[in-house]
């Protein structure tokens, strides 16, 4: 992966560590994982995410975390990272 100057070295290490392609649009959700946030709706749209060459990163806590992690696994979505 070549560094183009758009990211500082820490950003490149992050992308490499989590195998996030350089040419993908990065979408980060950082917040509570509760039903009213409708994160499951985003996860259930892998064709739209892929069509727009997007890599989704979800970070947060809440009582829906395990349910959302299982949904990502069940759907086999490879371009969604949860932390």
C-alpha positions as a printed NumPy array, in Angstrom:
array([[  0.   ,   0.   ,   0.   ],
       [  1.539,   3.281,  -1.052],
       [  1.176,   6.324,   1.129],
       [ -0.115,   9.278,  -0.843],
       [  0.099,  11.945,   1.836],
       [ -3.654,  12.043,   2.432],
       [ -3.184,  10.175,   5.676],
       [ -0.632,  10.526,   8.393],
       [  1.368,   7.4  ,   9.142],
       [ -1.006,   6.379,  11.978],
       [ -3.918,   6.344,   9.551],
       [ -2.059,   4.066,   7.18 ],
       [ -1.211,   1.683,   9.996],
       [ -4.896,   1.547,  10.939],
       [ -5.978,   0.768,   7.372],
       [ -3.326,  -1.907,   6.994],
       [ -4.057,  -3.479,  10.397],
       [ -7.745,  -3.941,   9.591],
       [ -7.183,  -4.746,   5.9  ],
       [ -9.182,  -1.737,   4.683],
       [ -8.493,  -1.009,   1.005],
       [ -7.015,   2.398,   0.264],
       [ -9.378,   3.034,  -2.652],
       [-12.578,   2.512,  -0.613],
       [-14.678,   5.3  ,   0.839],
       [-14.528,   5.036,   4.617],
       [-17.74 ,   5.463,   6.607],
       [-17.461,   5.547,  10.387],
       [-20.366,   5.236,  12.804],
       [-19.328,   6.086,  16.337],
       [-22.081,   6.095,  18.92 ],
       [-24.605,   4.141,  20.934],
       [-25.778,   0.867,  19.468],
       [-29.486,   1.144,  20.21 ],
       [-32.52 ,   0.263,  18.032],
       [-33.42 ,   3.893,  17.335],
       [-30.064,   4.363,  15.598],
       [-31.065,   1.765,  12.923],
       [-27.545,   0.465,  12.405],
       [-29.079,  -2.861,  11.335],
       [-30.6  ,  -1.091,   8.323],
       [-27.11 ,  -0.107,   7.159],
       [-25.734,  -3.607,   7.722],
       [-28.594,  -5.145,   5.71 ],
       [-27.625,  -3.143,   2.601],
       [-24.351,  -4.797,   1.508],
       [-25.077,  -4.344,  -2.213],
       [-25.448,  -0.569,  -1.795],
       [-22.325,  -0.39 ,   0.35 ],
       [-20.334,  -2.367,  -2.222],
       [-21.769,  -0.429,  -5.181],
       [-20.366,   2.788,  -3.742],
       [-16.995,   1.179,  -2.902],
       [-17.51 ,   1.86 ,   0.785],
       [-15.946,   0.289,   3.858],
       [-18.109,   0.719,   6.966],
       [-16.6  ,   0.892,  10.446],
       [-18.936,   0.664,  13.448],
       [-17.675,   1.531,  16.917],
       [-19.715,   1.894,  20.047],
       [-21.449,   0.145,  22.855],
       [-24.982,  -0.701,  23.8  ],
       [-27.351,  -3.561,  24.283],
       [-27.578,  -4.2  ,  20.501],
       [-23.853,  -4.751,  20.009],
       [-23.948,  -8.565,  20.081],
       [-27.044,  -8.67 ,  17.883],
       [-25.36 ,  -6.438,  15.285],
       [-22.124,  -8.462,  15.383],
       [-24.124, -11.643,  14.762],
       [-25.975,  -9.966,  11.885],
       [-22.669,  -9.028,  10.208],
       [-21.48 , -12.631,  10.585],
       [-24.787, -14.115,   9.392],
       [-24.833, -11.975,   6.259],
       [-21.145, -12.617,   5.594],
       [-20.533,  -8.94 ,   4.961],
       [-16.786,  -8.474,   4.552],
       [-16.642,  -4.699,   4.238],
       [-18.119,  -3.919,   7.651],
       [-15.76 ,  -3.744,  10.592],
       [-17.125,  -3.6  ,  14.117],
       [-15.124,  -2.717,  17.16 ]])
